[in-house]
Amino acid sequence: MNYTENPKALQLNTSSPVVDVVLGDDRISLKAYPLADTALSQKILDFMHQALNWKQLKKGANEGTKTLYRRIAEMIS
């Protein structure tokens, strides 16, 4: 299904604390499943692994927020 042709096919449910995506009749929890396809997921994991090896990866919300405020970070995951 092409979601750009049918904008109502992708709906966010913000009534619960956990954000859910409703795709047609299916409900997907954003906490449980990645939304990227397999190839993109692998590229993201490779990128994160490379950043970890180069000591460029900060872990935790506080460390990520600090780098964001200092304009050091280009990506927060």
C-alpha positions, 0 to 999 in steps of 0.5 A: 500500500502506498501511504502517500496516495492514501493519507488516512491509511497511516494514523497515529493514536496519541490517546495512549502513553505508547504511540501506536500506528494504525495501518489499515486494520493493523495496529503497530506499536512504535516502541516494539517494531522498527518502521524502516525496511530491512536494508535501511535497518541494517544501514542504520545499525552499521552506522551506529556500530561505526560511531561506537567504534570511533567513540562518537556515540553517546548513550543516554538521554542526558548525554544526548541532550548535552551534545544537542545543546552544544551543537555537537550532535547531528543525530540523536537516536 
